[in-house]
Amino acid sequence: MTNNRILSVTGGLNFRELGGYPTIDGHTVKWHKLIRTAGLANLTPADQQHLTDYGVVADVDFRSKDEQIQSPDKVPAGVKYHFLPVFPADDETDASATQDQLEQRFSKDDQSGHNHMLDVYRQMMTLRSAQVAYHDFFETLLANDQPSQSVLFHCTAGKDRTGMGAYFALSALGVDPQVIRQDYLMTNDVIASRVAEQSAEAKQRGMSDTFITNMRALYTVSPDYFDAATKIVNTQYGGAKDYLHDVLGLSARDLTDLKRLYLD
């Protein structure tokens, strides 16, 4: 099977491999071990079979309970489902909000979407529910001890809660921070056509420029969002390594095991 960064999934969006990324000490992340995606509610039977054939054995769902009920995962055969909500009740990222809810909240100040997302990213570093979810995510990663078996992790849009999951996983493996940042920002390239469609549809419906600006802020990723999260990790917790140890509970042995399992 060829190694492609973007996975071919017709009923899904933003399905991406984390294999091939270099670490600071000269290793690379193994292919077919870590997959980050958006929701799995619209997978076709062929998509599900593709993921099974690809080696996926674990589906980690970072969404809220409401999102899970609204759009349940179509879990491929032979895959174990792990429900690890980053936010305790609602989807703070607004990826699953209704049109009316969005219009009420984001039609006045054209910075409200951007500022809201900055706050969301800070919460993902400091909320207890988020810390528990990402701790349990690593438990799932450590249990994936067979060659060519993949852990898939996702939220609704595959960019915020999933993006921070990728940040933690790649940081634990020793991938260069700039490479991790580039992977995070790749979402904008992958979903550019979808965001352009959404903006055009909103304009056709007569939505204001302020509303469209805010929707773009909610539906894309930004260096500012990533930096808001990592600033908290660096200033409040001493850096990614200390955060992984002190907050997410990873021991030196855990880090060694992760590198053995996920690096070439």
Contacts in CASP RR format, 6 or more apart in sequence:
PFRMAT RR
TARGET T0000
AUTHOR 0000-0000-0000
METHOD contacts of the structure
MODEL  1
MTNNRILSVTGGLNFRELGGYPTIDGHTVKWHKLIRTAGLANLTPADQQH
LTDYGVVADVDFRSKDEQIQSPDKVPAGVKYHFLPVFPADDETDASATQD
QLEQRFSKDDQSGHNHMLDVYRQMMTLRSAQVAYHDFFETLLANDQPSQS
VLFHCTAGKDRTGMGAYFALSALGVDPQVIRQDYLMTNDVIASRVAEQSA
EAKQRGMSDTFITNMRALYTVSPDYFDAATKIVNTQYGGAKDYLHDVLGL
SARDLTDLKRLYLD
1 32 0 8 1.000
1 54 0 8 1.000
3 17 0 8 1.000
3 19 0 8 1.000
3 20 0 8 1.000
3 31 0 8 1.000
3 32 0 8 1.000
4 17 0 8 1.000
5 16 0 8 1.000
5 17 0 8 1.000
5 186 0 8 1.000
6 15 0 8 1.000
6 16 0 8 1.000
6 17 0 8 1.000
6 190 0 8 1.000
7 15 0 8 1.000
7 16 0 8 1.000
7 17 0 8 1.000
7 35 0 8 1.000
7 37 0 8 1.000
7 50 0 8 1.000
7 54 0 8 1.000
8 50 0 8 1.000
9 15 0 8 1.000
9 37 0 8 1.000
9 43 0 8 1.000
9 47 0 8 1.000
9 50 0 8 1.000
9 51 0 8 1.000
10 44 0 8 1.000
10 46 0 8 1.000
10 47 0 8 1.000
11 42 0 8 1.000
11 43 0 8 1.000
11 44 0 8 1.000
11 47 0 8 1.000
12 37 0 8 1.000
12 38 0 8 1.000
12 39 0 8 1.000
12 40 0 8 1.000
12 42 0 8 1.000
12 43 0 8 1.000
12 47 0 8 1.000
13 37 0 8 1.000
13 38 0 8 1.000
13 39 0 8 1.000
13 157 0 8 1.000
13 158 0 8 1.000
13 190 0 8 1.000
13 191 0 8 1.000
13 194 0 8 1.000
14 36 0 8 1.000
14 37 0 8 1.000
14 38 0 8 1.000
14 157 0 8 1.000
14 158 0 8 1.000
14 159 0 8 1.000
14 187 0 8 1.000
14 190 0 8 1.000
14 191 0 8 1.000
15 35 0 8 1.000
15 36 0 8 1.000
15 37 0 8 1.000
15 38 0 8 1.000
16 35 0 8 1.000
16 36 0 8 1.000
16 37 0 8 1.000
16 183 0 8 1.000
16 186 0 8 1.000
16 190 0 8 1.000
17 31 0 8 1.000
17 32 0 8 1.000
17 34 0 8 1.000
17 35 0 8 1.000
18 29 0 8 1.000
18 33 0 8 1.000
18 34 0 8 1.000
18 35 0 8 1.000
18 36 0 8 1.000
18 166 0 8 1.000
18 169 0 8 1.000
18 170 0 8 1.000
18 183 0 8 1.000
19 28 0 8 1.000
19 29 0 8 1.000
19 30 0 8 1.000
19 31 0 8 1.000
19 32 0 8 1.000
19 33 0 8 1.000
19 34 0 8 1.000
20 28 0 8 1.000
20 29 0 8 1.000
20 30 0 8 1.000
20 31 0 8 1.000
21 28 0 8 1.000
21 29 0 8 1.000
21 170 0 8 1.000
21 175 0 8 1.000
21 179 0 8 1.000
21 180 0 8 1.000
21 183 0 8 1.000
22 28 0 8 1.000
22 175 0 8 1.000
22 176 0 8 1.000
22 179 0 8 1.000
23 29 0 8 1.000
23 173 0 8 1.000
23 174 0 8 1.000
23 175 0 8 1.000
23 176 0 8 1.000
23 263 0 8 1.000
24 174 0 8 1.000
24 175 0 8 1.000
24 176 0 8 1.000
25 174 0 8 1.000
27 259 0 8 1.000
27 263 0 8 1.000
27 264 0 8 1.000
28 263 0 8 1.000
28 264 0 8 1.000
29 170 0 8 1.000
29 173 0 8 1.000
29 175 0 8 1.000
29 262 0 8 1.000
29 263 0 8 1.000
29 264 0 8 1.000
30 262 0 8 1.000
30 263 0 8 1.000
30 264 0 8 1.000
32 54 0 8 1.000
32 55 0 8 1.000
32 148 0 8 1.000
32 149 0 8 1.000
32 150 0 8 1.000
33 144 0 8 1.000
33 148 0 8 1.000
33 149 0 8 1.000
33 150 0 8 1.000
33 151 0 8 1.000
33 261 0 8 1.000
33 262 0 8 1.000
34 141 0 8 1.000
34 150 0 8 1.000
34 151 0 8 1.000
34 153 0 8 1.000
34 166 0 8 1.000
34 169 0 8 1.000
34 262 0 8 1.000
35 54 0 8 1.000
35 56 0 8 1.000
35 150 0 8 1.000
35 151 0 8 1.000
35 152 0 8 1.000
35 153 0 8 1.000
36 152 0 8 1.000
36 153 0 8 1.000
36 154 0 8 1.000
36 158 0 8 1.000
36 162 0 8 1.000
36 163 0 8 1.000
36 165 0 8 1.000
36 166 0 8 1.000
37 152 0 8 1.000
37 153 0 8 1.000
37 154 0 8 1.000
37 158 0 8 1.000
37 162 0 8 1.000
38 154 0 8 1.000
38 155 0 8 1.000
38 156 0 8 1.000
38 157 0 8 1.000
38 158 0 8 1.000
38 159 0 8 1.000
38 162 0 8 1.000
39 63 0 8 1.000
39 71 0 8 1.000
39 73 0 8 1.000
39 154 0 8 1.000
39 155 0 8 1.000
39 156 0 8 1.000
39 157 0 8 1.000
39 158 0 8 1.000
40 59 0 8 1.000
40 61 0 8 1.000
40 73 0 8 1.000
40 74 0 8 1.000
40 75 0 8 1.000
40 154 0 8 1.000
41 71 0 8 1.000
41 72 0 8 1.000
41 73 0 8 1.000
41 74 0 8 1.000
42 74 0 8 1.000
43 51 0 8 1.000
43 74 0 8 1.000
43 76 0 8 1.000
48 74 0 8 1.000
48 75 0 8 1.000
48 76 0 8 1.000
48 77 0 8 1.000
49 76 0 8 1.000
49 77 0 8 1.000
51 76 0 8 1.000
51 79 0 8 1.000
51 152 0 8 1.000
52 76 0 8 1.000
52 77 0 8 1.000
52 78 0 8 1.000
52 79 0 8 1.000
54 150 0 8 1.000
55 148 0 8 1.000
55 149 0 8 1.000
55 150 0 8 1.000
56 76 0 8 1.000
56 79 0 8 1.000
56 149 0 8 1.000
56 150 0 8 1.000
56 151 0 8 1.000
56 152 0 8 1.000
57 78 0 8 1.000
57 79 0 8 1.000
57 80 0 8 1.000
57 144 0 8 1.000
57 146 0 8 1.000
57 149 0 8 1.000
57 150 0 8 1.000
57 151 0 8 1.000
58 79 0 8 1.000
58 80 0 8 1.000
58 82 0 8 1.000
58 140 0 8 1.000
58 143 0 8 1.000
58 144 0 8 1.000
58 150 0 8 1.000
58 151 0 8 1.000
58 152 0 8 1.000
59 73 0 8 1.000
59 75 0 8 1.000
59 76 0 8 1.000
59 79 0 8 1.000
59 80 0 8 1.000
59 81 0 8 1.000
59 82 0 8 1.000
59 152 0 8 1.000
59 153 0 8 1.000
59 154 0 8 1.000
60 82 0 8 1.000
60 84 0 8 1.000
60 137 0 8 1.000
60 140 0 8 1.000
60 151 0 8 1.000
60 152 0 8 1.000
60 153 0 8 1.000
60 154 0 8 1.000
61 68 0 8 1.000
61 73 0 8 1.000
61 81 0 8 1.000
61 82 0 8 1.000
61 83 0 8 1.000
61 84 0 8 1.000
61 85 0 8 1.000
61 153 0 8 1.000
61 154 0 8 1.000
61 155 0 8 1.000
62 84 0 8 1.000
62 85 0 8 1.000
62 86 0 8 1.000
62 133 0 8 1.000
62 137 0 8 1.000
62 153 0 8 1.000
62 154 0 8 1.000
62 155 0 8 1.000
62 161 0 8 1.000
62 162 0 8 1.000
62 165 0 8 1.000
63 85 0 8 1.000
63 86 0 8 1.000
63 91 0 8 1.000
63 96 0 8 1.000
63 154 0 8 1.000
63 155 0 8 1.000
63 156 0 8 1.000
63 161 0 8 1.000
64 85 0 8 1.000
64 86 0 8 1.000
64 87 0 8 1.000
64 88 0 8 1.000
64 89 0 8 1.000
64 90 0 8 1.000
64 91 0 8 1.000
64 96 0 8 1.000
65 85 0 8 1.000
65 89 0 8 1.000
66 89 0 8 1.000
66 90 0 8 1.000
66 91 0 8 1.000
66 96 0 8 1.000
67 91 0 8 1.000
67 95 0 8 1.000
67 96 0 8 1.000
67 155 0 8 1.000
67 156 0 8 1.000
68 83 0 8 1.000
68 85 0 8 1.000
70 96 0 8 1.000
71 96 0 8 1.000
71 156 0 8 1.000
73 81 0 8 1.000
75 81 0 8 1.000
79 152 0 8 1.000
82 136 0 8 1.000
82 137 0 8 1.000
82 140 0 8 1.000
84 132 0 8 1.000
84 133 0 8 1.000
84 134 0 8 1.000
84 136 0 8 1.000
84 137 0 8 1.000
84 140 0 8 1.000
85 129 0 8 1.000
85 133 0 8 1.000
86 124 0 8 1.000
86 127 0 8 1.000
86 129 0 8 1.000
86 130 0 8 1.000
86 133 0 8 1.000
86 134 0 8 1.000
86 155 0 8 1.000
86 161 0 8 1.000
86 164 0 8 1.000
87 123 0 8 1.000
87 127 0 8 1.000
87 129 0 8 1.000
87 130 0 8 1.000
87 161 0 8 1.000
88 127 0 8 1.000
88 129 0 8 1.000
91 97 0 8 1.000
91 156 0 8 1.000
92 120 0 8 1.000
92 123 0 8 1.000
93 117 0 8 1.000
93 120 0 8 1.000
93 155 0 8 1.000
93 156 0 8 1.000
93 157 0 8 1.000
93 160 0 8 1.000
93 161 0 8 1.000
93 218 0 8 1.000
94 101 0 8 1.000
94 102 0 8 1.000
94 105 0 8 1.000
94 116 0 8 1.000
94 218 0 8 1.000
95 155 0 8 1.000
95 156 0 8 1.000
95 157 0 8 1.000
95 160 0 8 1.000
95 218 0 8 1.000
95 219 0 8 1.000
96 156 0 8 1.000
97 105 0 8 1.000
102 211 0 8 1.000
102 215 0 8 1.000
102 218 0 8 1.000
103 207 0 8 1.000
103 211 0 8 1.000
105 112 0 8 1.000
106 112 0 8 1.000
106 113 0 8 1.000
106 116 0 8 1.000
106 210 0 8 1.000
106 211 0 8 1.000
106 214 0 8 1.000
106 215 0 8 1.000
106 218 0 8 1.000
107 207 0 8 1.000
107 208 0 8 1.000
107 210 0 8 1.000
107 211 0 8 1.000
107 214 0 8 1.000
108 210 0 8 1.000
109 210 0 8 1.000
110 209 0 8 1.000
110 210 0 8 1.000
110 213 0 8 1.000
110 214 0 8 1.000
112 214 0 8 1.000
113 214 0 8 1.000
113 217 0 8 1.000
113 218 0 8 1.000
114 214 0 8 1.000
114 217 0 8 1.000
114 222 0 8 1.000
114 224 0 8 1.000
116 217 0 8 1.000
116 218 0 8 1.000
117 160 0 8 1.000
117 217 0 8 1.000
117 218 0 8 1.000
117 222 0 8 1.000
117 225 0 8 1.000
118 224 0 8 1.000
118 225 0 8 1.000
118 228 0 8 1.000
120 160 0 8 1.000
120 225 0 8 1.000
121 160 0 8 1.000
121 164 0 8 1.000
121 225 0 8 1.000
121 226 0 8 1.000
121 228 0 8 1.000
121 229 0 8 1.000
122 228 0 8 1.000
122 229 0 8 1.000
122 232 0 8 1.000
123 130 0 8 1.000
124 130 0 8 1.000
124 160 0 8 1.000
124 161 0 8 1.000
124 164 0 8 1.000
124 229 0 8 1.000
125 164 0 8 1.000
125 229 0 8 1.000
125 232 0 8 1.000
125 233 0 8 1.000
125 236 0 8 1.000
125 237 0 8 1.000
125 243 0 8 1.000
126 232 0 8 1.000
126 236 0 8 1.000
130 164 0 8 1.000
131 247 0 8 1.000
131 248 0 8 1.000
134 164 0 8 1.000
134 165 0 8 1.000
134 168 0 8 1.000
134 248 0 8 1.000
135 248 0 8 1.000
135 249 0 8 1.000
137 153 0 8 1.000
137 165 0 8 1.000
137 168 0 8 1.000
137 169 0 8 1.000
138 168 0 8 1.000
138 169 0 8 1.000
138 172 0 8 1.000
138 248 0 8 1.000
138 249 0 8 1.000
138 250 0 8 1.000
138 254 0 8 1.000
138 258 0 8 1.000
140 151 0 8 1.000
141 151 0 8 1.000
141 169 0 8 1.000
141 258 0 8 1.000
141 261 0 8 1.000
141 262 0 8 1.000
142 254 0 8 1.000
142 257 0 8 1.000
142 258 0 8 1.000
142 261 0 8 1.000
144 150 0 8 1.000
144 151 0 8 1.000
144 261 0 8 1.000
145 261 0 8 1.000
153 162 0 8 1.000
153 165 0 8 1.000
153 166 0 8 1.000
154 162 0 8 1.000
155 161 0 8 1.000
155 162 0 8 1.000
157 191 0 8 1.000
157 219 0 8 1.000
158 187 0 8 1.000
159 187 0 8 1.000
159 191 0 8 1.000
159 220 0 8 1.000
159 221 0 8 1.000
160 221 0 8 1.000
160 225 0 8 1.000
163 184 0 8 1.000
163 187 0 8 1.000
163 221 0 8 1.000
164 229 0 8 1.000
166 180 0 8 1.000
166 183 0 8 1.000
166 184 0 8 1.000
167 180 0 8 1.000
167 184 0 8 1.000
167 226 0 8 1.000
167 229 0 8 1.000
167 230 0 8 1.000
167 240 0 8 1.000
168 240 0 8 1.000
168 244 0 8 1.000
168 248 0 8 1.000
169 262 0 8 1.000
170 179 0 8 1.000
170 180 0 8 1.000
170 183 0 8 1.000
171 177 0 8 1.000
171 180 0 8 1.000
171 240 0 8 1.000
171 241 0 8 1.000
171 244 0 8 1.000
172 244 0 8 1.000
172 250 0 8 1.000
172 255 0 8 1.000
172 258 0 8 1.000
173 258 0 8 1.000
173 259 0 8 1.000
173 262 0 8 1.000
173 263 0 8 1.000
174 259 0 8 1.000
177 230 0 8 1.000
177 240 0 8 1.000
181 223 0 8 1.000
181 226 0 8 1.000
184 221 0 8 1.000
184 226 0 8 1.000
185 221 0 8 1.000
185 223 0 8 1.000
185 226 0 8 1.000
187 220 0 8 1.000
187 221 0 8 1.000
188 195 0 8 1.000
188 220 0 8 1.000
188 221 0 8 1.000
191 219 0 8 1.000
191 220 0 8 1.000
194 219 0 8 1.000
195 216 0 8 1.000
195 219 0 8 1.000
195 220 0 8 1.000
198 215 0 8 1.000
198 219 0 8 1.000
199 212 0 8 1.000
199 215 0 8 1.000
199 216 0 8 1.000
202 211 0 8 1.000
202 212 0 8 1.000
202 215 0 8 1.000
203 212 0 8 1.000
207 215 0 8 1.000
230 240 0 8 1.000
233 239 0 8 1.000
233 240 0 8 1.000
233 243 0 8 1.000
234 240 0 8 1.000
237 243 0 8 1.000
237 246 0 8 1.000
237 247 0 8 1.000
244 250 0 8 1.000
244 255 0 8 1.000
245 251 0 8 1.000
250 258 0 8 1.000
END
